[in-house]
Amino acid sequence: MKIIRTADEQSYRRMTTEELRRRFLVEDLFQTGRAELVYTDVDRAIVGGIVPSDKTLILQGGREMACNYFCERREMGVINLGAAGTAIVDGVVFRIAPRECLYIGRGSREISFASDSSAKPAFFYLVSYPAHANHPTTNMPFEKANHIELGSPKEANRRTIHQYIHLNGVRSCQLVMGFTELQEGSVWNTYPPHTHDRRTEVYCYFDLPPAGCVLHLLGSPEETRHIVMREKQVVLSPAWSLHSGVGTGSYKFVWAMGGENQAFDDMDPVDTTRLK
């Protein structure tokens, strides 16, 4: 398990491009036949990429978590960014089709993942936060997610938000999770940028155009920085940092949050005249 400690609100201002990438970006998370995990200081979130090939991959805890098993004191959300696969949680088999979500509750002991085909493996993307309450492990198919249309072609941010783990969907302790799909011709994922001091957020960009990228904005409004994001890369957003992104074409991104509340619209929009 890799550990990433992000920068604070002052030190990021003096960082080089490479230093910013080391502190906020998770690269190469998805490796065939492996389970890659990253422990962060962003509300103690763990992000992971699990790509089973011809063998089932078992999710285990580690010294970094000081636990006997991964979900001893944690909950997690899993969204499949690849082909079809399955998760087995305490002996119960959950099929996870492409773009579907599985919530795994605190106290789940034995967790493993498998792909239906080694030639076309599943790409399980997980985000986990500490939990103080138990909620049942629940699989939600894409068609049962809450779908919200936002933005406009004029603003180049026409998008559909697919909510899975939220107050009116799959219940959790503090995790909120889903993904956003930009319509053709739209490139801004959230504009104006926003912050929410009460929660932290993690983005995973996927389905980018061939050779495409996203410029992800971070920092304070008066001192912004950007990170160039590629396919299936993850960026961490501490509570003090704004977050927004613009791509070279339409794309999708998984968002996940943890913190004081689970209200999706609890955010503080940034006055764009302050941006520098």
N, C-alpha and C positions, 0 to 999 in steps of 0.2 A: 504494500500500500504506500503510494507516494503521499507526501504532505506538502501542501501549499499554504504559505502564510502571506496574505495579501498586504499591500502597503497601507499606511494610514493616510489621512486626509492631507497631510502636509508633505510627506516624503515622496509621494508619487509625482509631485510637480518637478522634481529634479532628476527623474529617472530617464534612462535611455530607452530606445525602442525595445531592445532585448531585455532590459530589466523589467519593463512593464509587462512583457509577454510572460516572463517567468513568474510574476506575481499574480497575474489575473487570468491567464490563458491555460487551458488544458488541451494539449495536442496529443494526437495518436492514442486516443482513448479506446478505440475499437481495433482489436487485434484478433485475427482468426484463431480460434482454439484457446482463447485466454479470457480471463476475467480481470480487467484492469480497474483499480479503485484509487480514488484520490480523496484524502481527508483534508478539509479546509478549515480555516478559522472564521469563515463566513457563517456565523451561527452554528458552527460545528457540522456543517453539511458534508455529506459524502456523495460524490458523483462516481458513476461507474459505467463501464462499457463491457458487455458480456456477449461474446460471439462464439457460441458452441459450433463445433464442426462435426466430427464423427463421434464425439464423446460428450456425455452430459457434464456440465460444469457446476460444481457445488459452491455456494456462497458461504463463506466462513468469516467469523470475526477475527480480530487481530489484537496485538498488543496495544496499538494506537487507540483502540476503543475500550480496552480493559474489560472485555466481556467474554462470556462463555460461548455465546453464539450471536450472530450478527444483529438480530432484532430483539435482543434481550431488553434493551432500553430504547429501541428505535422503531420507526415506521419508515416505509419507503414506497415510492411510486415507480412503476416501470412502464415505459412506452416502447413498443417494438418499431424500430426504424428500418427493419429489413424484411426478409421473407417470414413465413409462418413458423411458429415455434410453440413450445410449451414451458410452463413453469410448474414445478411440483413443490407445494408448500405443506409440510407435515402430512405427506401422503396423498393429498388432494391434487389432482391434475387440472391445471387451468390452461386452456388453449388461448394463445395470444396471436391474433392475426395482425398483419401489417397495420400500423397506426392505432392499434388498440392499446388499452391501458389496464394494468393490474395494480391494485393497492394491496400491500402486504402489511398487516398490523403488527403492533408490538407484541412480543411473546411468541411469535412464530419461530420455531426452532430449526427445522430442516428445510432448506431452500435450495433448489437446483433448477437449472435451465437446460433446454435442449432445442436443437433445430429440427424441423421436419426433414430437411435435406441438407447434407453437407455441401452440395454444389451451390445451393442458394440458402445460405444460413440466415438465421434471425440475427438482428442487431438490437440487443436489449439495452436500452439506456435507462439507468436508474438514478434517482436522487433520494437521499435519506436524510432525515432530521431526527434529533432526539425527540422522544415522546413520553408524556406522563400519563397517558390514558390508552386503553385498549379499544380498537375498533376492528371489526371483522375483515378478513382478507376478501377482497371483492374484485371481480373482473368486470370491466365495462366495455362493451363493443362500441365501435365508432358511431353507429347510428343512434345510440342512446345517450351520447354526450350532449351537452348543451351547446348549441351553435349560435354564435352572435356575429352579426354583420356590422362592421364599422368602417369608417373612412370614406374616401371618395376618389374617383379617378383624377379629379382636378388637383387634389393634394398628393397624388401618387402613393396613397396609403390605403387603398381599398383592400380589406382583409377579412377573413373569417376566423373567429376565435373558437376553438373547440375545448370546452371545459370538461374535465373528467373528475378530478378530486377537488371539491369545493363545497360550500355550505349547503347547496341544494342538489348535490350529486353524491358521489362516493364520500362518505364521512371519514374524517381523519382527526388527529390530535391538533397538529399545526400545519401540516403540509397542504399546499394548494398546487395543482399541476394540470397542465394541458398543453396544447400547441396551437400556434397561429399559422395560418396559410395565406400568403399574399396572392392577390389576383394578378393575372397577366397584365403587365404594364405598370404595376405598383412596386415600389422599392423601399419605402419607409416602413419599418415595423411598428414604431411608436413615435408619433410626432404631434405636439411638442414632446421633448424628453420629459421624464418625471423622476422623482425620488419618492421613497417612503421610508422615513427613519424608523418606522415600527417593524419593518420586515426587510429581509435580504432576498436577493433573487439570483437565479442561475439560468443562463440561456444556453441552449444547444442548437446550433444552426445546421440545417440539413436540406437536402434536395435543392442545392444551389445549381445554377446553370453550369455547364461544362466550362472549366477554367474560370468560373465566377468567384466573387468574393463579397463579403459584407464588411463595411467600415463600421465598427462598433464604437460608440462614443461612451466615455466614462469621465469621471472627475467632477469638479464643481462647475457650475455654469460659467464662471469667470475664468476658469483654467481647465478647459477640456483637453482630453487626449483621445487618441483613437487606437484601436487594435484591428489589424486586418485579419478577418476570420475566413477560414476555409471549410470545406465539407466536413460535417460531424465534429466540429471543434466546439469547445465549451468555454464560456467566459463567466467569471464570477463578479457579482455586483454587491459590494458592501453597502450597508444602509446609508452611508453618507454620499454615495456616488449616484449621479444621474445615469440613466441608461436609455439608449436609443440606437438605431442602426439603419444604414442605407446600403442597398446592394446594387450590383451590376445587372440585376434582373430579378424576377420574382423568386421566392424561396419560402422555406418554412422554418420555424424554430420552436423547440420545446421550452416552455417557461415553467419554473418551479420556484415557490416561495415558502419561507418559514419565518415565524416571528410572533408578534403580539396578537394578531388577529387573522381571520381568513376572508375578510371582505375584499373581493377582487378589485373594487373601485377605490380602495383606500390608497390614494396616491396624491402627490403634490406636484402638479404640472409646473414646469419651469418656464418663466417668462423668456421667450426666445430673444428679446432685445438684450438680455443679459449675457447671452452666449458669446464666448470668445475662444 
